[in-house]
Amino acid sequence: MTWLAALALTCAGMVMASGDSPPQAQPTDAKAEPAATPAPATAPASASAPAAAPVSNPKEAAIREQVQAFAKAFNVHDVEALTELLTADAVVVEPSGSETRGQSDIGMMYAEELENVPGVKLECTIESIRFLTADVARVEGMSRLSSGTGDANEFTRFSVLTILQEGKWRLAEIREYAAPGGDITPYERLKELEWMVGDWVDESGDNKVSSSIRWADNKSFLIRTYSIEIQGEKASSGTMFIGWDPQTTQIKSWVFSSEGGHGEGLWTRTAENQWIVKAQGTRHDGQPNSATQIHTILNKDVVKSSSIDRIIGGQLAPDIADVVMVRKPALPHARLEPQPAATGKPEK
């Protein structure tokens, strides 16, 4: 594998290469430097809603189960199961203010929505449950819609009125409100990338690319450090930050290399297991570069990446295809040797 391919592994290893070249192992490839490339993003979204924390109040626990059952039915596109959780005269009020009333009409509304947005997933986080009477409760929380078709995540606040009917809690009213930006934590924006946390490596031929990804304080950013070795010699290293950019309302990467180059990229999800990243950067010598990265999540431990439309210093560079990084297995816990029991007697 050439040093060019080794650099390409930095994109497969969840990094946006800065555009700087390591020492030239093969002079003929010296100008074909990969453009700034951000990391692949996430593993396929889970179809299940987050598990609720245990509660001691049986009524509250039953209400939580119903709200999460609604999310589960939504995610598996089971409209019949979804509508069975509603009262006969239930109402759904969308952020725009439009209303849909009755089980039948609500079922048709959700069926149309699920058909028009394939792969859409719903997560509900319950923040409070307030009992208005013994048989009526108001549930408040935050919901998150994500799609496998490339649509950005949508966050809304919700208020659900639940009523106890014939021994079972049912949803009588669902109201959604646009969530203020300040209500959504950086972690909520980035948690679909949490699977990336860990250590990754590719050791093709005489070259090695390794990377380590960890959360920053408060889980506000992911921080990734990487190192490239070519024929046993360290060629390049760098640090990347992954975060939510409120100006572009997208996940964004910023990277800084040991050679002095830097770059950034914006991510767009195009399938449940695939992201495309538009990246650009500047080499240490001032030359601009850019590329389109395609990152495919084969499974939670394997990522395949390609870099196309690569332009370096105004010149078109060859594509780099199907570079694979794998997660390093966790090291077993060190075995501690048993210590002799204290006898209280001084050693001789």
Secondary structure as UniProt FT lines:
FT   HELIX           3..12
FT   TURN            13..14
FT   HELIX           27..29
FT   TURN            30..31
FT   HELIX           58..75
FT   TURN            76..77
FT   HELIX           79..84
FT   STRAND          86..93
FT   TURN            95..96
FT   STRAND          99..101
FT   HELIX           103..116
FT   TURN            118..119
FT   STRAND          121..133
FT   TURN            134..135
FT   STRAND          136..146
FT   TURN            148..149
FT   STRAND          154..165
FT   TURN            166..167
FT   STRAND          168..178
FT   HELIX           181..183
FT   HELIX           186..190
FT   HELIX           191..196
FT   STRAND          198..202
FT   TURN            205..206
FT   STRAND          207..215
FT   HELIX           217..219
FT   STRAND          222..230
FT   TURN            231..232
FT   STRAND          233..245
FT   TURN            246..249
FT   STRAND          250..257
FT   TURN            258..259
FT   STRAND          262..271
FT   TURN            272..273
FT   STRAND          274..282
FT   TURN            284..285
FT   STRAND          288..299
FT   TURN            300..301
FT   STRAND          302..312
FT   TURN            313..314
FT   STRAND          315..316
FT   STRAND          320..327
//
